Amino acid sequence: MSPAPFSRSPDLKQLRDEGYFVQIVGGYLVMREVPYVDQQRQVRRGTLVSPLSLAGDVTQAPQPHTVHWTGDYPCDANGTPIAQIRYHDQVVDLGHGLVARHGFSSKPAEGYRDYHHKMTTYASIIAGPAAVLKEGESAMTFTVPDEDEASVFNYTETASDRVGIGALSQRLEGEHVAIVGVGGTGSYILDLVAKTPVASIRLIDGDEFLQHNAFRAPGAPTIEDLREAPFKVDHLAAIYSRMHRGISAHPFAISPANVHLLDGATFAFLCMDDGAAKKSVVERLEAIGASFIDVGMGLQLDGGSLGGILRVTASTPERRDHVHAGGIAFEGGGGDDVYATNIQVADLNALNAALAVVKWKKIRGFYRDLGGEHRSLYTIDGNELANGEVQEDD
């Protein structure tokens, strides 16, 4: 994590300058080594954790006013719990190695001005009794961390920790994702995956980003962007690398000759029409033990309106038979005929991408998955979502 928030936010800088041991961990501001008194009147140390509100790398007014606490419940010098700050006594896994045992609430009438005001207020309430029992005890340890937390993001991701799902997001860490084909659906998959803490995202596509792509991909390219006719992967990598550091661009059409580009991937999204090339991709992914999702869209213009079906087919090392029993087509597609025969609309590309990413997160345990379906079909005219290849109960 860049040290920028501590250099550009006066309240964070003041905390460190005054000797508080503070770090940014995930989307939290963490104050370590805060002394407190337990019920046995022993002086111990715990950690205060506050959700962090940032605009870029500059702090905003603290929201919410509550904090988490990792230690036992703090007491006064007589060993009586400090009741006025009690909020809840639930064990909460915050992710990032932080497990809170209690939550505190103490809000000034005017609210907290900044994070220095907030964190020092809580530290004073908790640490004050410790100084009574042991002279000189203070949260100001003058300990500065050697290095702040490394991150795949260029700025702190505060959304997950703000709503308490940081531990779930950690299930996506370490994932190496390949997106094969970054046209309509693939580009929206990138948009969603780039907002997760996966270790890397490799983009594989040999096509240029042209006029028609601009109208079925996220964002709004300029006319100057289109005049340059960049490769799709280069255009998209330049945009999403502003947020995620792990994106790499591979401007090649996938084929049996270069399927080694998939080596090292732990998960892949297949957003390609060339059936013959897809067969070699599937074989390689199965050989390296990677899970993958294949997406498909079939639309028809009939009676003056579009109808059709969106498909999401998942394959994991535990369940692959359906892929080779007609679950994925390995014939047709490829070449210039794709754009003449394959109707695509941005909103349906986005929906297909969202369904695929939701299934990926189910496989990784982020979302609840009671059915364990490995194939789903969305029919437009009936607004129906049907599951197939559902996990049978033992």
C-alpha positions as CSV (number, residue, x, y, z in Angstrom):
1,M,0.0,0.0,0.0
2,S,1.3,3.4,-0.9
3,P,2.2,5.6,2.1
4,A,0.4,8.5,0.4
5,P,-2.6,8.6,2.8
6,F,-0.2,9.2,5.7
7,S,1.6,12.0,3.9
8,R,-1.4,13.6,2.3
9,S,-3.9,13.3,5.2
10,P,-2.9,15.6,8.1
11,D,-5.0,13.6,10.6
12,L,-3.2,10.3,9.8
13,K,0.2,12.1,9.7
14,Q,-0.5,13.6,13.1
15,L,-1.3,10.2,14.6
16,R,2.1,8.8,13.5
17,D,4.0,12.0,14.4
18,E,2.5,11.8,18.0
19,G,3.7,8.2,18.3
20,Y,0.6,6.1,17.7
21,F,1.2,2.8,16.0
22,V,-1.2,3.2,13.2
23,Q,-1.5,1.4,9.8
24,I,-3.9,1.1,6.9
25,V,-5.0,-2.6,6.6
26,G,-7.4,-3.3,3.8
27,G,-10.1,-0.6,4.2
28,Y,-9.4,-0.1,7.9
29,L,-7.4,2.3,10.0
30,V,-5.7,0.2,12.7
31,M,-4.2,1.5,15.9
32,R,-2.2,-1.2,17.6
33,E,-0.6,-1.6,21.1
34,V,-3.4,0.3,22.9
35,P,-3.1,-0.5,26.7
36,Y,-6.2,-1.4,28.7
37,V,-7.2,-3.0,32.0
38,D,-8.9,-6.4,32.1
39,Q,-11.3,-7.6,34.7
40,Q,-8.4,-9.1,36.7
41,R,-6.9,-5.6,36.8
42,Q,-4.0,-6.6,34.6
43,V,-2.7,-4.2,32.0
44,R,-2.8,-5.7,28.5
45,R,-2.8,-4.4,25.0
46,G,-5.3,-4.5,22.2
47,T,-6.0,-3.1,18.8
48,L,-8.6,-0.5,17.7
49,V,-10.0,-0.9,14.2
50,S,-12.0,1.8,12.3
51,P,-13.5,1.7,8.8
52,L,-11.7,4.3,6.7
53,S,-13.4,6.8,4.5
54,L,-11.1,8.1,1.7
55,A,-11.4,10.2,-1.4
56,G,-8.5,8.8,-3.4
57,D,-5.7,8.9,-0.8
58,V,-7.1,11.7,1.3
59,T,-9.2,11.0,4.4
60,Q,-12.8,12.3,4.7
61,A,-14.9,12.8,7.8
62,P,-15.1,9.5,9.7
63,Q,-18.1,7.3,9.0
64,P,-19.3,5.5,11.0
65,H,-18.4,6.8,14.4
66,T,-18.1,3.3,15.9
67,V,-14.9,1.2,16.2
68,H,-13.9,-2.5,16.6
69,W,-11.7,-3.9,19.3
70,T,-9.6,-7.0,19.3
71,G,-8.9,-7.4,23.0
72,D,-11.0,-8.4,26.0
73,Y,-13.5,-5.9,27.2
74,P,-11.6,-2.9,28.7
75,C,-12.3,-1.9,32.4
76,D,-11.6,0.9,34.7
77,A,-8.8,0.8,37.3
78,N,-11.0,-1.3,39.6
79,G,-11.7,-3.9,37.0
80,T,-15.3,-2.8,36.2
81,P,-16.2,-2.8,32.5
82,I,-16.4,0.6,30.9
83,A,-20.1,0.5,30.1
84,Q,-20.5,3.8,28.4
85,I,-18.8,2.7,25.2
86,R,-20.4,-0.7,24.9
87,Y,-21.9,-1.3,21.5
88,H,-21.8,-5.1,20.9
89,D,-19.9,-8.1,22.1
90,Q,-19.8,-10.2,19.0
91,V,-16.8,-11.9,17.5
92,V,-16.4,-10.5,13.9
93,D,-13.8,-11.7,11.4
94,L,-12.9,-8.5,9.6
95,G,-10.5,-10.2,7.2
96,H,-6.8,-9.2,6.8
97,G,-6.0,-11.2,10.0
98,L,-8.1,-8.9,12.1
99,V,-10.7,-10.5,14.4
100,A,-12.7,-8.1,16.6
101,R,-14.3,-9.3,19.9
102,H,-16.2,-6.1,20.8
103,G,-17.6,-3.0,19.2
104,F,-17.5,0.5,20.8
105,S,-19.7,3.5,20.3
106,S,-18.8,7.0,21.6
107,K,-20.0,9.9,19.5
108,P,-19.4,13.6,20.4
109,A,-22.4,15.8,19.8
110,E,-20.7,17.5,16.8
111,G,-19.3,14.2,15.5
112,Y,-15.6,13.5,14.9
113,R,-13.7,16.1,13.0
114,D,-11.2,13.6,11.6
115,Y,-9.5,10.3,12.3
116,H,-7.0,11.9,14.8
117,H,-10.0,13.1,16.8
118,K,-11.8,9.8,16.6
119,M,-8.9,7.4,17.3
120,T,-7.3,9.4,20.1
121,T,-10.7,9.8,21.8
122,Y,-11.2,6.0,21.9
123,A,-7.6,5.4,22.9
124,S,-7.9,7.8,25.8
125,I,-11.0,6.2,27.2
126,I,-9.5,2.7,27.0
127,A,-5.9,3.5,28.0
128,G,-6.6,6.0,30.8
129,P,-7.2,3.3,33.5
130,A,-4.0,1.5,32.4
131,A,-2.0,4.6,33.2
132,V,-3.5,4.7,36.7
133,L,-2.3,1.2,37.5
134,K,1.0,1.4,35.6
135,E,2.6,4.8,35.3
136,G,3.7,5.8,31.9
137,E,1.4,3.3,30.0
138,S,0.2,4.9,26.8
139,A,-0.9,4.1,23.3
140,M,1.9,6.3,22.0
141,T,4.5,3.7,21.5
142,F,6.5,5.5,18.8
143,T,6.5,2.3,16.7
144,V,6.3,2.9,13.0
145,P,5.6,-0.2,10.8
146,D,8.4,-1.1,8.5
147,E,6.1,-1.4,5.5
148,D,2.4,-0.9,5.0
149,E,0.2,-3.7,3.6
150,A,0.9,-4.6,0.0
151,S,-2.1,-4.3,-2.2
152,V,-3.1,-5.2,-5.8
153,F,-5.0,-1.9,-5.9
154,N,-3.5,1.5,-6.6
155,Y,-5.6,3.0,-3.8
156,T,-7.3,1.6,-0.7
157,E,-10.4,-0.6,-1.3
158,T,-12.8,0.6,1.4
159,A,-16.1,-0.8,0.0
160,S,-15.8,-4.3,1.4
161,D,-14.5,-3.4,4.9
162,R,-17.0,-0.6,5.2
163,V,-19.8,-3.1,5.1
164,G,-18.0,-5.9,6.9
165,I,-17.3,-8.4,4.1
166,G,-13.6,-8.1,4.0
167,A,-13.1,-11.7,5.2
168,L,-15.2,-12.9,2.2
169,S,-13.2,-10.8,-0.2
170,Q,-10.1,-12.5,1.0
171,R,-11.4,-15.7,-0.5
172,L,-10.6,-14.2,-3.9
173,E,-7.1,-13.2,-3.1
174,G,-4.4,-15.3,-4.7
175,E,-6.6,-16.0,-7.7
176,H,-4.9,-15.7,-11.1
177,V,-7.6,-15.0,-13.6
178,A,-7.4,-15.3,-17.4
179,I,-10.1,-13.7,-19.6
180,V,-10.0,-15.2,-23.1
181,G,-11.8,-12.7,-25.4
182,V,-12.4,-9.2,-24.2
183,G,-15.1,-8.1,-26.6
184,G,-18.6,-7.4,-25.3
185,T,-19.0,-9.9,-22.5
186,G,-15.3,-10.3,-21.7
187,S,-14.8,-6.5,-21.2
188,Y,-17.7,-6.4,-18.7
189,I,-16.2,-9.4,-16.9
190,L,-12.9,-7.4,-16.6
191,D,-14.8,-4.5,-15.3
192,L,-16.2,-6.6,-12.4
193,V,-13.1,-8.7,-11.7
194,A,-10.8,-5.7,-11.6
195,K,-12.7,-4.5,-8.5
196,T,-11.8,-7.7,-6.6
197,P,-8.4,-8.5,-4.9
198,V,-7.3,-11.2,-7.3
199,A,-3.6,-11.5,-7.6
200,S,-3.5,-11.1,-11.4
201,I,-5.7,-10.7,-14.5
202,R,-4.4,-11.6,-17.9
203,L,-6.3,-10.5,-21.0
204,I,-6.0,-12.6,-24.1
205,D,-7.4,-11.3,-27.4
206,G,-5.9,-10.6,-30.8
207,D,-8.5,-8.1,-32.1
208,E,-8.3,-4.4,-32.4
209,F,-10.6,-2.1,-30.5
210,L,-12.8,-0.6,-33.2
211,Q,-16.0,1.5,-33.6
212,H,-18.4,-1.3,-33.0
213,N,-16.6,-2.4,-29.8
214,A,-17.1,1.1,-28.3
215,F,-20.9,0.5,-28.2
216,R,-20.8,-2.9,-26.5
217,A,-18.0,-2.4,-23.9
218,P,-18.0,-0.5,-20.6
219,G,-16.8,3.1,-20.6
220,A,-16.7,5.8,-23.2
221,P,-13.7,5.9,-25.5
222,T,-12.9,9.1,-27.3
223,I,-12.7,9.4,-31.1
224,E,-9.0,9.8,-30.7
225,D,-8.9,6.4,-29.0
226,L,-10.7,4.8,-31.9
227,R,-8.5,6.4,-34.5
228,E,-5.4,4.7,-32.9
229,A,-7.1,1.3,-33.4
230,P,-5.3,-0.2,-30.3
231,F,-5.6,-3.9,-29.5
232,K,-8.6,-4.5,-27.2
233,V,-6.3,-5.9,-24.5
234,D,-4.0,-2.8,-24.6
235,H,-7.0,-0.4,-24.5
236,L,-8.7,-2.1,-21.6
237,A,-5.5,-2.8,-19.7
238,A,-4.6,0.9,-19.8
239,I,-7.9,1.8,-18.3
240,Y,-8.2,-0.8,-15.6
241,S,-4.6,-0.6,-14.5
242,R,-5.5,2.7,-13.1
243,M,-7.2,0.7,-10.4
244,H,-5.7,-2.8,-10.4
245,R,-2.0,-3.4,-10.5
246,G,-2.1,-7.0,-11.7
247,I,-3.4,-6.7,-15.2
248,S,-1.4,-7.9,-18.2
249,A,-2.2,-7.7,-21.9
250,H,-1.6,-10.4,-24.4
251,P,-2.6,-9.2,-27.9
252,F,-2.8,-12.7,-29.5
253,A,-5.7,-14.8,-30.8
254,I,-5.7,-17.9,-28.6
255,S,-4.8,-21.1,-30.5
256,P,-3.3,-24.5,-29.9
257,A,0.1,-22.9,-30.6
258,N,-0.1,-20.4,-27.7
259,V,-2.3,-22.0,-25.1
260,H,0.7,-21.9,-22.8
261,L,-0.5,-18.3,-22.1
262,L,-3.0,-19.9,-19.7
263,D,-0.3,-21.7,-17.6
264,G,-0.4,-20.5,-14.0
265,A,-4.1,-19.4,-14.2
266,T,-6.3,-20.7,-11.4
267,F,-9.5,-19.5,-13.1
268,A,-10.5,-18.5,-16.6
269,F,-13.5,-16.9,-18.3
270,L,-13.9,-18.0,-21.9
271,C,-15.7,-15.3,-23.9
272,M,-14.8,-16.6,-27.4
273,D,-16.7,-17.8,-30.4
274,D,-14.1,-19.9,-32.2
275,G,-15.1,-23.4,-31.3
276,A,-11.9,-25.1,-32.5
277,A,-9.7,-22.7,-30.5
278,K,-12.0,-23.1,-27.5
279,K,-11.4,-26.9,-27.5
280,S,-7.6,-26.4,-27.1
281,V,-8.2,-23.9,-24.4
282,V,-10.5,-26.2,-22.4
283,E,-8.0,-29.1,-22.8
284,R,-5.2,-26.9,-21.4
285,L,-7.2,-25.6,-18.5
286,E,-8.3,-29.1,-17.6
287,A,-4.6,-30.3,-17.8
288,I,-3.4,-27.6,-15.4
289,G,-6.3,-28.2,-13.0
290,A,-7.9,-24.7,-13.4
291,S,-11.6,-24.0,-13.1
292,F,-13.3,-22.0,-15.8
293,I,-16.6,-20.5,-17.0
294,D,-17.7,-20.4,-20.6
295,V,-20.3,-17.8,-21.6
296,G,-22.5,-17.7,-24.7
297,M,-25.2,-15.6,-26.1
298,G,-27.7,-16.5,-28.9
299,L,-30.0,-13.8,-30.1
300,Q,-32.5,-13.7,-33.0
301,L,-34.3,-10.9,-34.6
302,D,-37.9,-12.1,-35.0
303,G,-41.2,-10.2,-35.4
304,G,-39.5,-6.9,-35.0
305,S,-37.8,-7.6,-31.6
306,L,-34.8,-9.5,-30.3
307,G,-35.1,-12.7,-28.3
308,G,-32.8,-15.4,-27.2
309,I,-30.8,-17.0,-24.4
310,L,-27.7,-16.2,-22.4
311,R,-25.6,-19.2,-21.1
312,V,-23.1,-19.7,-18.3
313,T,-21.3,-23.0,-18.1
314,A,-18.9,-23.7,-15.3
315,S,-16.3,-26.4,-15.0
316,T,-14.3,-27.3,-11.9
317,P,-11.8,-30.2,-11.4
318,E,-14.6,-32.0,-9.5
319,R,-17.2,-31.6,-12.2
320,R,-16.3,-31.6,-15.9
321,D,-18.3,-34.3,-17.6
322,H,-21.1,-32.0,-18.7
323,V,-18.7,-29.9,-20.7
324,H,-17.9,-32.7,-23.0
325,A,-21.5,-33.9,-23.2
326,G,-22.7,-30.9,-25.1
327,G,-22.3,-28.3,-22.4
328,I,-19.9,-26.3,-24.6
329,A,-19.9,-26.1,-28.4
330,F,-16.5,-26.8,-30.0
331,E,-17.6,-26.2,-33.6
332,G,-18.3,-23.1,-35.6
333,G,-17.5,-19.5,-34.9
334,G,-14.2,-17.8,-35.7
335,G,-13.3,-15.6,-38.6
336,D,-15.0,-12.4,-39.8
337,D,-18.4,-14.1,-40.0
338,V,-18.9,-13.8,-36.2
339,Y,-19.8,-10.1,-36.4
340,A,-22.2,-10.7,-39.3
341,T,-24.1,-13.6,-37.5
342,N,-23.7,-13.0,-33.8
343,I,-25.9,-10.2,-32.5
344,Q,-24.7,-8.7,-29.3
345,V,-26.2,-5.9,-27.2
346,A,-24.3,-4.1,-24.4
347,D,-26.9,-4.6,-21.7
348,L,-27.1,-8.4,-22.4
349,N,-23.3,-8.6,-22.6
350,A,-23.2,-6.9,-19.1
351,L,-25.9,-9.4,-17.8
352,N,-24.0,-12.4,-19.2
353,A,-20.8,-11.1,-17.6
354,A,-22.6,-10.5,-14.2
355,L,-24.0,-14.0,-14.2
356,A,-20.6,-15.5,-14.9
357,V,-18.8,-13.4,-12.2
358,V,-21.5,-14.3,-9.7
359,K,-21.0,-18.0,-10.4
360,W,-17.2,-17.6,-10.1
361,K,-17.7,-16.0,-6.7
362,K,-20.1,-18.9,-5.7
363,I,-17.4,-21.4,-6.6
364,R,-14.9,-19.6,-4.4
365,G,-17.4,-19.4,-1.5
366,F,-18.0,-15.6,-1.6
367,Y,-21.7,-16.1,-2.4
368,R,-24.0,-18.8,-1.0
369,D,-24.4,-21.7,-3.4
370,L,-27.0,-24.2,-2.2
371,G,-27.7,-25.7,-5.7
372,G,-24.2,-25.9,-7.0
373,E,-25.4,-25.5,-10.5
374,H,-22.7,-25.7,-13.2
375,R,-24.9,-24.5,-16.1
376,S,-27.5,-21.7,-16.2
377,L,-29.7,-20.3,-19.0
378,Y,-31.4,-16.9,-19.0
379,T,-34.3,-16.6,-21.5
380,I,-35.1,-13.0,-22.4
381,D,-38.7,-13.1,-23.4
382,G,-39.9,-15.0,-20.3
383,N,-37.3,-13.4,-18.0
384,E,-36.5,-17.0,-16.8
385,L,-33.3,-18.2,-15.3
386,A,-33.0,-22.0,-15.3
387,N,-30.3,-24.1,-13.7
388,G,-28.8,-27.3,-15.0
389,E,-26.1,-29.7,-13.8
390,V,-27.2,-29.1,-10.2
391,Q,-25.3,-30.7,-7.4
392,E,-27.2,-33.7,-6.0
393,D,-27.5,-34.1,-2.3
394,D,-25.5,-37.1,-0.9
